[in-house]
Each structure stands twice: as structure tokens, then as C-alpha cells.
Amino acid sequence: MSDARALERPAGLDVAAIRRDFPILSETVRGKPLVFLDSAASAQKPRAVIEAMVQAMEHRYANVHRGLHWMSERTTEAYEGARDAAAAFLNAPDRDEIVFVRNTTEGINLVAHSYGRAFLKPGDAVVISAMEHHSNIVPWQMLRDAHGVELRVAPVTESGELDLEGFEARLADGRVKLVSITHMSNVLGTYTPAERIVALAHAAGAAVLLDGSQAAVHRKVDVQALGCDFYVFTGHKLYGPTGIGVLWARRELLEAMPPFLGGGDMISSVSFERSTWAKVPHKFEAGTPAILEAIGLKAAIEWTTALGWDAISAHEQALTDHALARLAAIEGVSILGRAQDRGGVVSFTLEGVHAHDVATLLDRQGIAVRAGQHCAEPLMQRFGLDSTVRASFAAYTTRAEIDFLAEQLARVRSFFGARG
């Protein structure tokens, strides 16, 4: 690949400088340059994140919220600074509405357990969509089985968009108390019409949770403008570390919800007879938290904010449009989803070739893509597929890398055609 590292500079985003910020992008795979097109699974980390975590380990590490000594106070300040950064990132009206969790999965489970079990009664209903990640399906199935609520699924159209008529129909009887829907599909790349979903759900008396694992990476999120009641995202897809995510919820909901886990730091007082809870958000953060990971998340938020969300979104939209055009031109390639409003994820199949075989041959050329069901088995069933190949993009992805993907995919097709 002579030009796969060619670096462009779209208006507002210096991709060459960005790539220099990621040490891992200089790695080679079997002697070939790494072409990392699997950022939807987990993004690579810039030096700012790496160095922030190393600096914390070297200069300001102790447990938080517990110590009166200087080091604990210094670490607590850094940790709580991450909460401030997350609140600003989401335009949350109150920093105490930010609850740190391990990841989006834990955030959704927290809402299902604390809000669902406390405020939903047998016969009430929860609505999800057919394009959900397993993390936004299984917790509601568990709530259904344990608590007697009904789980309803809003359909997805042939173009890979939320069927709004079908969604409205599932709200019609007034029994829906919670809607939990992805803000952007991790398979289709589709952005759901979040503001419209919120308006319809609220009119029907239902609260709304948006799964922002993918959306929060590709465009600016403003929870006040969205109007939702809960929003969740994870750090490791946002160029940050694993083990840290964010649940945002309206303060009045958090104050009314019981804790999710019990232990240290989430209590006000403890006796053998009873315990009382700490104020929000701490009553949802039991035990020693992910201190270093929170510091890394703050650095990731600051890094993306400095790039500018308009520039990030424009760059990734251009990449997505180019990928759709290049891949669609290859005979035998079928792209899953035709939504007009979509982010930097493209899933596809190659006729007659299993997705795992495609990914394996691409890997031999240094190209990292995802192959499988992408933790969205019901969506695969909806489209009659057992798996797809998924290429996903980030601020560090280049047009030349997409061209190289298309060239190598055409070679894969020729290889299997010759064998046939």
C-alpha cells in the first residue's frame, strides 16, 4: 500500500497532525501499515489521554472522597474534574446529574434496575427498537421476566431507519412508561430522530433513554436540546480508556431512584438496622471508582472538544459518503442500510463470501474491520443475515485508507471468484 497513509486536510481538521497524536497508528501488521477501521468497537487513544493517565499515576494518585491528606484531595479534584468535563460535554444543566459507570451497558442496567423496578409495575411497557445493541435489549428482558412488564419492539424499515408509524403505534395504549432507543445504530450507522422520539414518548407519558455509545463519538450531543430523560455513553469509543462511561439523568429522577449497588461511598450512614444513602450522584457510585479512567475520559473530552465537533462531523461525513460510493461500485457488495442521516459506520456483505473470510483476508493486508453480528443479532435476523463486515471511521481515518479498503475488497472478491 504505497499511498494508504496519504493524509488529507479537510477544512477545519488537520488529519496529518491528528494521526501523529496516535502512537499506535505507526504500527505495522505483518510488515504492512495498520489501517484501523474498527473504531466503532473501540477507538484508538491519543497521546493526551495516555499522558494524562500516566501523569496521574506518577504524580497524583490516591483514593478519592475518603482521605484528608493532600494526595487524596488532589486526586479527588482531578476525578471530580472529569465530572465537570462530562457535564459540559453533554450540556447537562447540573454536574450532579453525571453518574460514572463502567460503560454504556452498566448505565442501561442501572436505569433498568433502579428506575425500572422502582417506577414500572406489572402491565406497564418498555419500548425499544429492532436496531438495538444487545446491551439495550437484555436488561429490559431481565426486567420483563423479573417484574412483569411488557417489552415492545418498534420496527425498522427496509432502508434501515426507525419506522415512526410503528413506533407511535406501540405508544398508543398509554401503558408505555419508558422508551430506550439507540441514538445511532452501531450496525447501520443510522441516526434515529431523537427529538421526535422524545416528543412522541413524552406525549404518551413515557420517559426516554438514549443510547449514545456511537452518536456521542460523531457529533455534538446536547441533552437539553434533545429533551431526553437519560443519556448514556462510554469512554473507550470516545478516544478514552475502557472501564469508564457516563449516565446522565435528570436530577429529580436520580433523587427518586434507589441505588443500584451497595457499599462504600454511596452511603450517608450505616448501622446493622439500616443504611441511608449519599446524595446524587454518589449514591449510584459504590466502592472505589475508576479514578485513572475518569482522568483519561476528561482528557479525551478535552481533546475532541479542541478539535471541534463541526470539523469532526464534517470529516467523518465526507469519509462515509466516499466509503458508500467506493464500496457500492464493487460487484457483489451489498451495503446494509440506506438512511439519509447516518454516521461513520458502514456494514456490508460480499456475495458468496462469509464475513469472517472477508475480514481475515483484509487483515492480511493490515486492514482491521469487524465481522460478525456486532452484538445486534435481532437486527441481523430482521435483514435475513447471519453476519456482516463493518468498517467504521474516526477523526484519524483518511480517504486513502478507504480507497485501500475498496481495492483490497475487490481483490478478495476476485480471489473467491477465481476459486469458484
JOTADA-V412752 format. One record per residue. N is the residue number from 0. RES is the residue in one small letter. BURIAL is 1 if it has 9 or more other ideal C-beta (glycine too) atoms within 8 Angstrom, else 0. Layout:
# JOTADA-V412752
n=[N N]
res=[RES RES]
burial=[BURIAL BURIAL]
This chain:
# JOTADA-V412752
n=[0 1 2 3 4 5 6 7 8 9 10 11 12 13 14 15 16 17 18 19 20 21 22 23 24 25 26 27 28 29 30 31 32 33 34 35 36 37 38 39 40 41 42 43 44 45 46 47 48 49 50 51 52 53 54 55 56 57 58 59 60 61 62 63 64 65 66 67 68 69 70 71 72 73 74 75 76 77 78 79 80 81 82 83 84 85 86 87 88 89 90 91 92 93 94 95 96 97 98 99 100 101 102 103 104 105 106 107 108 109 110 111 112 113 114 115 116 117 118 119 120 121 122 123 124 125 126 127 128 129 130 131 132 133 134 135 136 137 138 139 140 141 142 143 144 145 146 147 148 149 150 151 152 153 154 155 156 157 158 159 160 161 162 163 164 165 166 167 168 169 170 171 172 173 174 175 176 177 178 179 180 181 182 183 184 185 186 187 188 189 190 191 192 193 194 195 196 197 198 199 200 201 202 203 204 205 206 207 208 209 210 211 212 213 214 215 216 217 218 219 220 221 222 223 224 225 226 227 228 229 230 231 232 233 234 235 236 237 238 239 240 241 242 243 244 245 246 247 248 249 250 251 252 253 254 255 256 257 258 259 260 261 262 263 264 265 266 267 268 269 270 271 272 273 274 275 276 277 278 279 280 281 282 283 284 285 286 287 288 289 290 291 292 293 294 295 296 297 298 299 300 301 302 303 304 305 306 307 308 309 310 311 312 313 314 315 316 317 318 319 320 321 322 323 324 325 326 327 328 329 330 331 332 333 334 335 336 337 338 339 340 341 342 343 344 345 346 347 348 349 350 351 352 353 354 355 356 357 358 359 360 361 362 363 364 365 366 367 368 369 370 371 372 373 374 375 376 377 378 379 380 381 382 383 384 385 386 387 388 389 390 391 392 393 394 395 396 397 398 399 400 401 402 403 404 405 406 407 408 409 410 411 412 413 414 415 416 417 418 419]
res=[m s d a r a l e r p a g l d v a a i r r d f p i l s e t v r g k p l v f l d s a a s a q k p r a v i e a m v q a m e h r y a n v h r g l h w m s e r t t e a y e g a r d a a a a f l n a p d r d e i v f v r n t t e g i n l v a h s y g r a f l k p g d a v v i s a m e h h s n i v p w q m l r d a h g v e l r v a p v t e s g e l d l e g f e a r l a d g r v k l v s i t h m s n v l g t y t p a e r i v a l a h a a g a a v l l d g s q a a v h r k v d v q a l g c d f y v f t g h k l y g p t g i g v l w a r r e l l e a m p p f l g g g d m i s s v s f e r s t w a k v p h k f e a g t p a i l e a i g l k a a i e w t t a l g w d a i s a h e q a l t d h a l a r l a a i e g v s i l g r a q d r g g v v s f t l e g v h a h d v a t l l d r q g i a v r a g q h c a e p l m q r f g l d s t v r a s f a a y t t r a e i d f l a e q l a r v r s f f g a r g]
burial=[1 0 0 1 0 0 1 0 0 1 0 0 1 0 1 0 0 1 1 0 1 1 0 1 1 0 0 0 1 0 0 1 1 1 1 1 1 1 1 1 0 0 1 1 1 1 0 1 1 1 1 1 1 0 1 1 0 0 0 1 1 1 1 1 0 0 1 0 0 0 1 1 1 1 1 1 0 1 1 1 1 1 1 1 1 1 1 1 1 1 1 1 0 0 0 1 1 1 1 1 1 0 1 1 0 1 1 1 1 1 1 1 1 1 1 1 1 1 0 1 0 0 0 1 1 1 1 1 1 1 1 1 1 1 1 1 1 0 1 1 1 1 1 1 0 0 1 0 1 1 1 1 1 1 0 1 0 0 0 1 1 1 1 1 0 1 1 1 0 1 1 0 0 0 0 1 1 1 1 1 1 1 1 1 1 1 1 1 1 1 1 1 1 1 1 0 1 1 1 1 1 1 0 1 0 1 1 1 1 1 1 1 1 1 1 1 1 1 0 0 1 0 1 0 0 1 1 1 0 1 1 1 1 1 1 1 1 1 1 1 1 0 1 1 1 1 1 1 1 0 1 0 1 1 0 0 1 0 1 1 0 0 0 0 1 1 1 0 0 0 0 0 0 0 1 0 1 0 0 1 1 1 1 1 1 1 1 0 1 1 1 1 1 1 1 1 1 1 1 1 1 1 1 1 1 0 1 1 1 0 1 1 1 1 1 1 1 1 1 1 0 1 1 1 0 1 1 0 0 1 0 1 1 0 1 1 1 0 1 0 0 1 1 1 1 1 1 1 1 1 0 0 1 0 1 1 1 1 1 0 1 1 1 0 1 1 1 1 1 1 1 0 1 1 0 1 0 1 1 1 0 0 0 0 1 0 1 1 1 1 1 1 1 1 1 1 1 1 1 1 1 1 1 1 1 1 0 1 1 1 1 1 1 0 1 1 0 0 0 0]
